[in-house]
Amino acid sequence: MIRAMGTAASGMKAQQMNIDTIANNLANVNTTGYKRSHAEFQDLLYEKVAPGDQVDSQGRANPNRVEVGHGVKLVATNKNFSQGTVVSTNNPLDIMIEGNGFFQLKLPDGSTAYTRDGSFKLDADGSIVNSTGYLLEPAVQIPEDATEIGISRDGVVSVLTSSDSATPQEIGQIELARFPNAAGLAARGGNIFTQSPGSGAPILGNPGLDGIGETSSGFLEMSNVETVDELVNMISAQRAYELNSKTITMADDMLQIINRMKR
């Protein structure tokens, strides 16, 4: 019964982590570029009460064994990078990636971060930055006399100026990055990720080339969280939590029966 309590307690802890993951998904249901997480579990070590590899006098192996597990543990909270809901904004600096890829951002320490959040803005110098103020990499600066901004599906940034309102001028190129294992990226918060040993090195390229998605100006990719699915997962996790708690109660009742037998 003591083993049952420990096993059930590990199940309750695992389901608590599962609920925490689901709660974070639901909290970010309207976050631009957010990718839902899902918890993955593994069973713990098994105690061999009766090994099944014994051989009798006639050389026949016993096909049966008795093994008792010790519960469950959380091993990963993986990101699902499927395409999120598309929203039209008619803002040329709102850019969506159709397919694989990440925008590159230059952090204050000089390192590079990656994001699917394409809600860009202009800073005081006319440079394209994200909502936190991190520069888009490679840097693109919009001239002061620009009257109209255009971004093509292959990432070419062009503008119309007050001095030449008929001929668009190309002023920059958006470069995207993709990873051998995007799920291995380290989430830093603020809608950005950083490279990790599990993600592999970034593969850089222009939109539409080398397996990288294309860019769509005037659109945003919202969260890929499906509210109904998350609610179903929450109910399932709650039921599993309740069953594990009842297991502890039952094991405690059995211990009380044993204690009364001694009397």
N, C-alpha and C positions, 0 to 999 in steps of 0.2 A: 504493500500500500504506500510505503514511503516513496518507492520508485514512481508509482502512479502520480503522486503529488508533484514530484519534480518534472515529470513528463508533461503533465497538464499545465504546470506553471510556464514551461517553455512555449507551449502552444498559445497560452494567453499573451505572453510577451510578443510572440511572432504576430499574432493578430492585432495587437496594439500598434505595432510598426506598420502593419498593412493598412489599418485605419488612418494612421498619420499620413501615409503616402496618398491615400484616396482623398483625404481632407485637403492636402496641398494641391492636388489636381483640381478639385472643385473650387478652391480659392482662386485659382488662376484660369478659370474658364473663359474669362474675357481678356487675358493678357496676350498682347501681340506677340506672335511667334513662339508661344509656349508649347513645349512638347510634354505630353503626359508621361508619367512614370508608372511602373508597375513593379511590385515586390515579387522576388523569387526566393523560394525556400528549399532547404535540404533537410533530410532526416539526419539525426545524430548517430553516434556509434551504437552498435548492437552488442549486447552481452550474450555470449554463447552459453546457454544453460546446458544444452546437450548437443555436442558437435555431430554433424551428419556424415563425417568422412571416415567413420569407423568401419572396419572390415571384419566379418565374422570368420569362423573357422573354415568355411567353404569358399572364402575369397569374394563373397558378395558384399558390396558396399551398402550401408544403411542409407536409403534415399531420403530419410526424414531428419530434420534438425529442429532444435528449439532455440530460437533467438528472440530476445526482448529488446526493443528499441528504447532510446532514452530521450525521445522528443524531436524537436525541430529547431532550426535556426534560420535567420535571415542571411542570405548570401549576396543579394544584389538588389538594387533598385534601378532598373534599366529604363532608359528613355526610348520612347517610340517616336521616330522621326518621320512618320507619315505626314502627308500634306494636310495643313489645317484649313479652316473655312476661309474663303476669299471675300473680302469686303472692298467695295469700290469707294474711293475717297476723292478722286479727281485732283489730288495734290501731286504734282510731278515728283516731289521729293519722297513720296511714299512709294517704296519699291518692294515688290514681291518676287521671290525666287520660285519659279515653276520647275520643280524637280529637285535634284540633289544640289547641295552647296551651301556655303555660309558667307556672309559678308565679313570682311576683315576690319578690325578696329585697333587703333594704336592706343595702348594704355599709357597712363602717365609715367610708368617706370620704363617705357620703351618696348615692352613686350607686346605680343599680338594676341588679341582675343577674337572670338568668332561668335556670330549671332545670326539668327533667322529673322530678327526684328528689323524690318526695313523702314521704320518711321523716322526718316532723317530730317534734319533741319539745317539752317545756316547759322554759323556763329558770327561774331562781330567782324571777323576778317573775310567773311564770305565762303569759308570752308564748310564742306558737308560734314556734319557730326551727328551722332545719335542723341537720344533724349538725355543721356548723362553728360554729354559734351565730349565723348571720345571721338577722335578724328577717324573718318573713313580712310582705309588704307587700300591702294595708293591714294594719296590726298588729291582731292578735286576742289578747286577754288572757283567760285562763280564771280565773274566780273561785276563791278558795281553798276555798270550801265546795262546789265542784262534785263531784258523785258520779258523773256520767256525761256523756260528751261525744258529741254526734251531729253529723255533717256530711252535709247532703243533697246530692243530685245537682246542684242548682243553686248549691252552694257556701255555703249558709246554715249557720252554726255555732250550735248550741244546746246548752244544758246543763241537767241536773237538779241541783238543789242540795239540801243537807241540810234547809234550811228549807222547801222546796217540792219534794217528790219526785214530784209528780204532773203538774205542768205544765212542759213544757220552756220555757226562756227563750232567745230569740234574742240572741246577744251579738256577732255579727260576720258579715261577708260576705267570702268568698274571691273575689278578683278575679284573672282570668287575662289573659294577653297573648298575642297571636299576631302574626306578622310576614308581610309580603308575600313575603319570601324567607328562610325559616328557615335554609336552608343557608348563608346569608351571615353568620350570627352568628359572633362570635369566641369560640372555646373558651378558657377561662381555667384549666381544671383544677378539681378539686374539685366536679365535676358541675355547673358553672355556665357560662353564656354571657353575653356582653355585646353590646350593640347595636353595629353597624358600618354604614358607608355602604352596604355590599352587602346588608344585611338589611332596610333600610328602617326607618321609625319603628314602634314598637309600637302595636297596636290593642288597647285595653283593653276588657274587658267581663266580665259575669258568666258563669259556666259555662252552656253550653247556648244562648247567644245569640250572634249575629253571627259564626257559623262557628267558635265556640270549643267545644271538647269539654266533656263533663260530668265531674264529680268522683265518684269511688267511694271511700268511706271503708272502711278495713279491707283494702285491696288495695295492692300495689305493682307498678309497671311495672319489670321488669328489663331487662337489655340486649337489644337486637335483633340481636346477633351470632349468626349461624348457624355453629357450629363446623365442620361438614362443608364448607360453602362456603368458609370461610377456609382450610381445609387444602388444598382443591383449588386455590384461588388461590395458595397458597404453593408448591405443586408446580409450577404453571405459571410462576411468577416465577423459581423455581430453575432450571427448564429454560432459560428465556430468558437467565438470567445465564450459564449454562454455555455456551450457543451463542455468546454475545458474547465470552466468554473464549477459545473455540476460534477465533473469527474473528481475534482478535489473534495467537494462536499461528500460524495459517495465514499471516497477512500477514507475520509475522516470518520464517517459513520461506521465503516468496517473496523477501523482501529478501536473505536469505542466498544463495539461488540466483543472484540478480543479482550479488551481490558475488563469487561464485565465477566467474561468466562473465567478469569483468574480468581475472581471473588467467589 
